[in-house]
Amino acid sequence: MPNSKVPSPARASAKAILRQMADMPFIIGSLVTSARTCGNKGCRCFQGDKHINTYLAVNVEGKRAMLCVPKEHIDFVQQCIKNHKRLQEALSLISRDCLDVFVINKKGTNLF
């Protein structure tokens, strides 16, 4: 039973992950691959061999933005997205633990 003095093992593990990742880069977004034709009538894409591009889809001030990602940066951007997922999972564990503490001790005054 979690309380405000002793964090659950899940919370302790999540806090350790957050400390490890504090200086790691992360991006909230996703990678999208697009195949398109360029419009140049002499280009190979008119024969069906379309141009393949990778984009980073992000929200900027509430609007979706698509940023082209050069091939040499795809691995880095993928790792940044994975880092964000790990951070979200750790925060979710901490949140669930805090919710448990709140539910168990909601009549007390010093929950955390």
C-alpha positions in Angstrom: 0.0 0.0 0.0 1.7 3.2 -1.2 2.0 6.2 1.1 3.6 9.6 1.0 6.7 8.5 2.9 7.6 5.3 0.9 7.3 5.4 -2.8 6.2 2.2 -4.6 8.9 0.3 -6.5 7.3 1.4 -9.8 7.5 5.0 -8.7 11.2 4.6 -7.6 12.0 2.9 -10.9 10.2 5.7 -12.9 12.1 8.4 -11.0 15.4 6.7 -11.8 14.4 6.6 -15.5 13.6 10.4 -15.3 17.0 11.1 -13.7 18.8 9.1 -16.3 17.0 10.8 -19.1 17.1 14.4 -17.8 19.7 15.5 -20.3 18.7 13.3 -23.2 17.0 15.0 -26.2 13.4 14.2 -26.9 10.8 15.2 -29.5 7.1 15.0 -29.2 6.0 14.0 -32.7 6.1 11.1 -35.2 7.9 10.2 -38.4 5.8 10.0 -41.5 7.0 8.6 -44.9 5.5 10.1 -48.1 5.8 9.0 -51.7 5.0 11.7 -54.3 5.6 12.9 -57.8 7.6 16.1 -58.3 5.8 17.5 -61.4 8.8 17.3 -63.7 7.6 15.4 -66.8 11.0 14.0 -67.6 11.5 12.6 -64.0 11.5 8.9 -63.1 8.6 9.6 -60.7 6.2 9.9 -63.7 7.0 6.3 -64.6 5.9 5.2 -61.1 9.2 5.4 -59.2 8.0 8.1 -56.8 10.2 10.3 -54.5 10.3 9.0 -51.0 10.6 11.6 -48.2 10.5 11.3 -44.4 8.9 14.0 -42.4 8.6 14.8 -38.7 5.0 15.6 -37.8 4.8 17.9 -34.8 2.3 20.4 -33.3 3.6 24.0 -33.2 1.3 26.4 -31.4 -1.7 24.1 -31.9 -1.0 23.6 -35.6 0.4 20.5 -37.3 3.8 21.0 -39.0 5.6 18.6 -41.2 9.4 19.0 -41.2 11.5 17.2 -43.8 14.1 14.9 -42.2 17.3 14.2 -44.1 18.2 10.5 -44.3 21.3 11.1 -42.2 19.1 12.4 -39.3 16.4 9.8 -39.3 18.0 7.6 -36.7 18.6 10.6 -34.3 15.0 11.8 -34.7 13.7 8.2 -34.1 15.7 8.0 -30.9 14.4 11.4 -29.7 10.8 10.1 -30.3 11.6 6.9 -28.3 13.1 9.0 -25.5 9.8 10.9 -25.3 7.8 7.7 -25.1 10.1 6.4 -22.2 9.6 9.7 -20.4 5.8 9.5 -20.9 5.7 6.0 -19.5 7.8 7.0 -16.5 5.5 10.0 -15.8 2.5 7.8 -16.2 3.8 5.4 -13.5 4.5 8.2 -11.1 1.0 9.7 -11.8 -0.7 6.4 -11.0 1.3 6.0 -7.8 0.4 9.6 -6.8 -3.3 8.8 -7.5 -3.1 5.7 -5.3 -1.6 7.8 -2.5 -4.4 10.4 -3.0 -7.2 7.8 -2.9 -5.8 6.0 0.1 -5.0 9.2 2.1 -7.6 11.7 0.7 -8.8 12.6 4.2 -5.3 13.6 5.3 -3.8 17.0 4.8 -0.2 16.1 3.8 -0.5 13.6 1.0 3.0 14.0 -0.6 
